């Protein structure tokens, strides 16, 4: 066999670790606390069938053809109005691009603005998929310590002042993956003020923002943006269906233009069929009613999990308080080795959880937490899985 020589920029990617964690999730007998998938019960299957049949009957030559890179224009125009009206996202200087799931935003913005050695500031524990994208383009990750309500602003400000070549800040303000934490308004304002002061772009990743089951909605960082320094990323994956692979990014027009140029060397354009499905569903069906249904579904599953935590794990483990999203963050007692625990949970109890160090921005950051997901497993699996974890502890 040929000996392959891979590029240096991919040497730190965590693909193997992610695959090892997720491969058991769909195997019979295992409880899938590791996946970040929406519940299959949330998919509007009948409506998608109906829309697909109609558009293939009425406009097959359009739907099955290439499209412009920036996205299907009726869908883009609708999203601009929807996001402005519902979230106050989008100023006169902003534009929008439809992307292949929100994950693609990390690739496009990294390709467009990062040079080798540029620094990306982020939570010390955060979503691995975006971290992989940043490092693949030579970005240097600097994890910022976290409080119970998100990134510590004093440490963040110090990093802006002392780290070299800070080019971007990555944050998930709503129901952060993996911790489930929601950043309060005061911290969002402070982050924006400091980003403007230091001329640094904020990548605001908001795939879970519509999945709030309790508490009050908090305005996005992008809604405060008067300087064009925030790139806002959303997705249809968690609220309609991930298989459609439809996300979107809103940013100042020059940044969107650069992302479009980068996308043209990647996949040319996003799935037009998926864009049309999302557009038709959001404009011709009861989309807001669907969002309520999905939130109610996840609120119920979340309650089952947290009630089980209280019943079986009080005094043995702590967990994050969450108001929405798909995840909970569990902290083990100091005397328990997190990686050993996660491995034994898989091998002895057939419970799949994600070890916390997979989400670490820096290898040196200590972690004794692990992530669990409550949207994928059934109600019965949630109760049984928590009982097994308690037995293992």
Residue, then its C-alpha position, 0 to 999 in steps of 0.5 A: x500500500x502507498x504511504x500517505x503524507x497528510x497536511x500539517x494543518x489536519x494533524x490535530x483534528x479529532x475525527x477519530x475521537x468523535x467517531x469512537x464516541x458516536x459509533x455505538x449510539x445506533x447499536x442495539x442494546x446501547x443507550x445513546x446519550x452521546x449523540x447530538x441528534x434531534x429526536x426522529x419524532x420531531x421531523x415533519x415527515x408528512x409535510x416534507x413528503x407533501x412539499x417534495x411531491x409538489x415541487x418535483x411535480x411543478x418545478x423539477x428542472x429548477x429543483x434538481x439543477x445547480x443554484x447560485x452560491x449565495x442560496x435560493x433567493x426567495x428563501x434568503x429574502x424570507x429569512x432576512x425578514x424573519x430573523x429581523x422581525x423575530x430576533x432583530x438580527x440583520x442591519x442595512x449593511x448585512x447580507x445572508x448566505x445559505x450554507x450546508x448546515x451551520x457547520x460549514x460556517x466555521x469552515x468558510x469563515x476560517x478559510x476567509x479570515x484566518x492565517x497560520x498562527x492567528x488566535x481564536x478565543x473560545x470557551x475552554x469547553x466548547x463544540x468540537x466541530x467548530x474547533x476542528x475547522x479553526x485548527x485545520x486552517x492554522x488557527x491557534x485556540x485559546x480557551x477562556x475559563x468559564x463561570x456558571x453563566x458562561x465565559x469569564x469576562x475578566x479572563x476574556x478581556x485579559x486574553x484580548x490584551x495579551x494574546x497575539x494576533x487575535x482574529x476571532x471569538x467563537x461563542x454559543x450563547x444559547x444552551x451551549x454545546x456541551x454544557x447547556x449554559x446560556x450567557x446572560x445579557x450583560x456578558x453578551x454586551x461586554x463581549x460585543x463592546x470588547x470585540x469592537x474595541x479590539x477589532x475582532x470578529x465574533x462568530x455567534x453560533x446559535x443552532x439551539x436558540x429556538x429550543x427554549x423551554x423555560x426562562x426568558x429569551x435573551x437578545x442575540x449579540x448580533x442584534x447589538x451589532x452596529x459595527x459589522x463585527x458579528x457573524x451570526x450562524x443559524x440552522x434548520x437542522x435542530x428545528x426541521x431536519x438535519x438531513x436537509x443540511x441547511x444552515x445560514x450565516x448573517x454578517x456584513x456584506x463584505x464578509x458574506x461576499x468572502x464566505x461566498x467566494x470560499x464556498x465556491x471552492x467547497x461545494x458551489x451551492x447548498x442543496x436546493x431541494x433542502x432549501x425549497x423544503x425549508x422555505x415552503x415549510x416555514x412560509x406555508x405551514x404552521x412553523x411556529x406551531x411546529x417549534x412549540x411542539x418540538x420544544x414541548x417534546x424536548x422539555x418533557x425529555x429533559x424533565x425525565x432526565x433531570x428527575x432521574x438525576x435527582x432520584x439516582x444521582x443526588x450527592x454522587x454527581x452534579x449537573x448543569x442547569x439548562x433552559x433549553x437545547x439538547x444537552x446536559x453537562x455532568x461533573x464527576x467527583x474529583x476522585x473519579x477519572x472521567x475518561x475511565x468512567x466514560x469507557x466503563x460506562x460504554x463497556x460495562x453498562x452500554x451507556x454512550x456518553x461523550x468524555x469532556x476532554x473531547x470538547x477542550x480547546x486546549x489539551x492542558x485544560x483539566x476536565x472531569x465532566x461529560x456530556x449527555x443528550x436527552x433528545x435522541x434516546x427514548x423516555x424509557x432509555x433515559x430513565x434506564x441510562x441514568x440508573x446505569x450511570x448511578x450504578x457505575x458511580 
